[in-house]
Amino acid sequence: MSDETIQNQHTAHAATAGDAYEPLTGRWSRQIAPAFVTWLDVAGGARWLDVGRGTGALIQAVLDTENPAEVIGVDPSSSFIAYARRQIPDPRVRYEVGDARDLPVASNQYNAVIAGLVLNHIAGPDLPAAVSEMVRAARGGGVVGAYVWDYGEGMEPRAQFWEAATTLDPSAAAHDERTRYAICRPDALQRLFERARLNAVETTAFEITARFESFDDYWNPFLAGYGIASTYLLGLAGNQRDALRNHLRQTLPLSNDGTVPLNIRAWGVQGVK
């Protein structure tokens, strides 16, 4: 299976994957989001714009901790928007279908413009345009911020998957998320925001322990069809898939209570317009 095929299937899945995304990634984003929102230090009663809001982790964190006047969530996937709308029926929230590179909002409107787990899904040449759009939407003195998983060194659930996959199938290295996302480093994020002419740019790390209730709690989300690892897995023959499952069962850390604890780190970046 070619890398292009993997990426095309990943994009197709993203259009219908709200329920698949949540157990694979969304639930861990919900643990990071409140810390990220607190770090931004935005005054209460603000207007927020969430770019690429997925299943709504960041929106929920803003509602829970920031007493916003309004939150606009923009995402290219109508399926993700429908999922978030079902989960967050708050009258302060409004959703729009739109592209991060051409946001469907007016300029200079928002006290905070944020993006959670989005920047690495934007092609490298398009990243400056996407951040420029976030800056355009922010008010003068407003905050622009984002966070991404540290796929290279701090996303142990995926690292364990790809370590096992490449041990059994060296060709899996072509799809390994640990080497795919150059933007998922603090120095790269710092440069991206500084080049967008944001002021007082800073980065920080957010770290959690993802505690899976069982091996199946770890494994089953990969079968749901969302993301590059899942698409790779579902493209394997049945015996290859079973071999990967058995290898992971033998190598994943297991606590005495049967849970699987794996460390996760996200990098955050913020700047002021």
C-alpha positions as CSV (number, residue, x, y, z in Angstrom):
1,M,0.0,0.0,0.0
2,S,1.5,3.3,-1.1
3,D,1.9,6.3,1.2
4,E,-0.4,8.3,-1.1
5,T,-3.1,5.6,-0.7
6,I,-2.7,5.7,3.1
7,Q,-3.1,9.5,3.1
8,N,-6.1,9.5,0.7
9,Q,-7.9,6.9,2.8
10,H,-7.1,8.8,6.0
11,T,-8.7,11.9,4.4
12,A,-11.8,10.0,3.4
13,H,-12.2,8.5,6.8
14,A,-11.9,11.9,8.4
15,A,-15.2,12.9,6.8
16,T,-17.2,10.3,8.7
17,A,-15.0,9.5,11.7
18,G,-16.3,11.4,14.8
19,D,-17.1,8.2,16.7
20,A,-13.9,6.5,15.6
21,Y,-11.7,9.5,16.5
22,E,-12.9,9.9,20.0
23,P,-11.5,6.6,21.5
24,L,-8.3,6.8,19.4
25,T,-7.3,10.4,20.0
26,G,-10.1,12.6,21.2
27,R,-10.3,11.3,24.8
28,W,-6.6,12.1,25.4
29,S,-7.0,15.6,23.8
30,R,-9.8,16.2,26.4
31,Q,-7.1,15.8,29.1
32,I,-4.7,18.2,27.4
33,A,-7.3,20.9,26.4
34,P,-8.1,22.4,29.9
35,A,-4.4,22.9,30.6
36,F,-3.8,24.4,27.2
37,V,-6.7,26.8,27.6
38,T,-5.5,27.8,31.1
39,W,-2.0,28.5,29.8
40,L,-3.4,30.9,27.2
41,D,-4.6,33.1,30.0
42,V,-7.5,34.8,28.2
43,A,-9.9,37.0,30.1
44,G,-13.4,35.8,30.8
45,G,-16.3,36.9,28.5
46,A,-14.1,36.6,25.4
47,R,-14.9,35.6,21.9
48,W,-13.1,32.4,20.8
49,L,-12.5,30.8,17.4
50,D,-11.6,27.1,17.4
51,V,-10.0,26.1,14.0
52,G,-10.4,22.4,13.1
53,R,-12.3,21.6,16.2
54,G,-12.8,17.9,15.6
55,T,-15.1,16.4,18.2
56,G,-15.1,19.5,20.4
57,A,-12.5,18.8,23.1
58,L,-11.2,22.4,23.0
59,I,-14.6,24.0,22.8
60,Q,-15.7,22.0,25.9
61,A,-12.6,23.1,27.8
62,V,-13.3,26.8,26.9
63,L,-16.9,26.5,28.1
64,D,-16.0,24.7,31.3
65,T,-13.2,27.1,32.4
66,E,-13.4,30.4,30.5
67,N,-17.0,31.8,30.6
68,P,-16.8,32.8,27.0
69,A,-19.2,35.2,25.3
70,E,-19.1,33.1,22.1
71,V,-17.2,30.2,20.6
72,I,-17.1,29.5,16.9
73,G,-15.9,26.1,15.8
74,V,-14.7,25.7,12.2
75,D,-14.0,22.3,10.6
76,P,-13.9,20.9,7.1
77,S,-15.8,17.8,8.1
78,S,-19.6,18.1,8.5
79,S,-19.5,14.7,10.3
80,F,-17.2,16.1,13.0
81,I,-19.4,19.2,13.3
82,A,-22.5,17.0,13.7
83,Y,-20.7,14.9,16.4
84,A,-19.7,18.1,18.3
85,R,-23.1,19.6,18.0
86,R,-24.7,16.5,19.5
87,Q,-22.1,16.5,22.4
88,I,-22.2,20.3,23.1
89,P,-25.7,21.8,22.8
90,D,-24.6,25.1,24.2
91,P,-26.2,28.3,22.8
92,R,-22.9,30.1,23.0
93,V,-21.4,27.8,20.4
94,R,-21.8,28.1,16.7
95,Y,-20.3,25.8,14.0
96,E,-19.1,26.5,10.5
97,V,-17.8,24.2,7.8
98,G,-14.6,25.7,6.5
99,D,-10.9,25.3,5.6
100,A,-8.2,26.5,8.0
101,R,-6.4,28.1,5.0
102,D,-9.5,30.2,4.2
103,L,-11.5,30.7,7.3
104,P,-15.2,31.7,6.9
105,V,-15.0,34.5,9.4
106,A,-14.4,38.2,9.4
107,S,-11.1,39.8,10.3
108,N,-10.2,41.2,13.7
109,Q,-13.1,39.6,15.6
110,Y,-11.8,37.1,18.2
111,N,-9.9,37.5,21.5
112,A,-8.5,34.0,21.1
113,V,-8.0,31.9,18.0
114,I,-7.0,28.3,18.7
115,A,-6.3,25.0,17.0
116,G,-5.9,21.6,18.8
117,L,-4.2,18.7,17.0
118,V,-4.7,20.4,13.6
119,L,-1.4,21.9,12.3
120,N,0.2,18.6,11.5
121,H,-2.7,17.7,9.3
122,I,-2.1,20.7,7.1
123,A,0.5,20.2,4.3
124,G,3.8,22.0,5.1
125,P,3.6,24.5,2.3
126,D,0.1,25.5,3.5
127,L,1.0,26.0,7.1
128,P,2.0,29.7,6.9
129,A,-1.3,30.5,5.1
130,A,-3.3,28.7,7.8
131,V,-1.6,30.5,10.7
132,S,-1.9,33.8,8.8
133,E,-5.7,33.1,8.6
134,M,-5.7,32.6,12.4
135,V,-3.9,35.8,12.9
136,R,-6.3,37.6,10.5
137,A,-9.3,36.5,12.6
138,A,-7.8,37.6,15.9
139,R,-8.3,41.1,17.3
140,G,-5.3,43.3,18.0
141,G,-3.9,42.1,21.3
142,G,-5.7,38.7,20.9
143,V,-4.0,35.4,21.5
144,V,-3.3,32.8,18.8
145,G,-2.5,29.3,20.0
146,A,-2.2,25.7,19.0
147,Y,-1.1,22.3,20.3
148,V,0.0,19.1,18.6
149,W,1.1,15.7,19.7
150,D,4.8,15.1,20.0
151,Y,4.7,12.3,17.6
152,G,8.5,12.1,17.3
153,E,9.3,11.5,21.0
154,G,6.3,11.8,23.2
155,M,3.3,9.9,21.8
156,E,3.9,6.4,23.3
157,P,0.6,4.8,22.2
158,R,1.5,5.4,18.5
159,A,5.2,4.7,19.1
160,Q,4.4,1.3,20.5
161,F,2.2,0.5,17.6
162,W,4.8,1.5,15.0
163,E,7.7,-0.1,16.8
164,A,5.8,-3.4,16.6
165,A,4.6,-2.8,13.1
166,T,8.1,-2.1,11.7
167,T,9.6,-5.1,13.6
168,L,7.2,-7.4,11.7
169,D,7.0,-5.4,8.5
170,P,9.9,-3.1,7.7
171,S,7.9,-1.4,4.9
172,A,5.6,0.0,7.6
173,A,8.4,2.6,8.3
174,A,7.2,4.6,5.3
175,H,4.0,5.3,7.2
176,D,5.4,5.7,10.8
177,E,3.9,8.8,12.4
178,R,7.1,9.3,14.4
179,T,8.8,10.6,11.3
180,R,6.0,12.2,9.4
181,Y,5.3,15.5,11.1
182,A,8.2,18.0,11.2
183,I,5.9,20.7,12.7
184,C,5.4,18.7,15.9
185,R,8.5,20.1,17.6
186,P,8.7,23.3,19.8
187,D,11.4,24.9,17.6
188,A,9.3,24.4,14.4
189,L,6.2,25.8,16.1
190,Q,8.1,28.7,17.4
191,R,9.5,29.6,14.0
192,L,6.0,29.2,12.4
193,F,4.4,31.6,14.8
194,E,7.2,34.1,14.7
195,R,7.1,34.2,10.9
196,A,3.4,35.0,11.1
197,R,4.5,38.2,12.9
198,L,3.0,37.2,16.2
199,N,4.6,38.8,19.3
200,A,5.7,37.2,22.6
201,V,5.7,33.7,21.0
202,E,6.3,30.9,23.5
203,T,6.0,27.1,23.6
204,T,5.4,24.6,26.4
205,A,4.9,20.9,27.0
206,F,1.7,19.2,28.3
207,E,2.2,15.7,29.6
208,I,-0.3,13.1,30.7
209,T,-0.4,9.3,31.3
210,A,-2.9,7.7,29.0
211,R,-4.3,4.8,31.1
212,F,-6.0,2.2,28.9
213,E,-8.4,0.0,30.8
214,S,-7.2,-3.2,29.1
215,F,-5.2,-4.3,26.1
216,D,-8.5,-4.3,24.1
217,D,-9.1,-0.7,25.1
218,Y,-5.7,0.1,23.5
219,W,-6.2,-2.1,20.4
220,N,-9.8,-1.8,19.4
221,P,-9.7,2.0,18.4
222,F,-7.1,1.1,15.7
223,L,-9.8,-1.1,14.1
224,A,-12.3,1.8,13.6
225,G,-10.8,3.2,10.4
226,Y,-9.6,6.7,11.5
227,G,-6.0,7.8,10.9
228,I,-2.8,6.5,9.3
229,A,-2.1,3.7,11.8
230,S,-5.7,2.4,11.5
231,T,-5.6,2.5,7.7
232,Y,-2.3,0.7,7.7
233,L,-3.7,-2.0,10.1
234,L,-6.9,-2.6,8.1
235,G,-4.8,-3.0,5.0
236,L,-3.0,-6.0,6.4
237,A,-4.0,-9.6,5.7
238,G,-5.8,-11.3,8.6
239,N,-2.8,-13.3,9.7
240,Q,-0.5,-10.2,9.6
241,R,-3.0,-8.3,11.7
242,D,-3.1,-11.1,14.2
243,A,0.7,-11.2,14.4
244,L,0.8,-7.5,15.1
245,R,-1.9,-7.8,17.8
246,N,0.0,-10.7,19.5
247,H,3.3,-8.8,19.3
248,L,1.8,-5.7,21.0
249,R,0.1,-7.8,23.6
250,Q,3.5,-9.2,24.6
251,T,5.4,-5.9,24.5
252,L,3.0,-3.3,25.9
253,P,3.5,-2.4,29.6
254,L,0.8,-3.9,31.9
255,S,0.0,-2.7,35.4
256,N,-1.0,-5.1,38.2
257,D,-4.6,-3.9,37.8
258,G,-4.6,-4.9,34.1
259,T,-4.4,-1.3,32.8
260,V,-1.9,-0.2,30.1
261,P,-0.2,3.1,31.1
262,L,1.4,5.0,28.2
263,N,2.9,8.5,28.3
264,I,1.7,11.3,26.0
265,R,3.2,14.7,25.4
266,A,1.8,17.6,23.4
267,W,3.6,20.8,22.4
268,G,1.8,24.1,22.8
269,V,2.5,27.4,21.1
270,Q,1.0,30.8,21.5
271,G,1.6,34.4,20.4
272,V,-0.1,37.8,20.6
273,K,-1.3,39.7,17.6
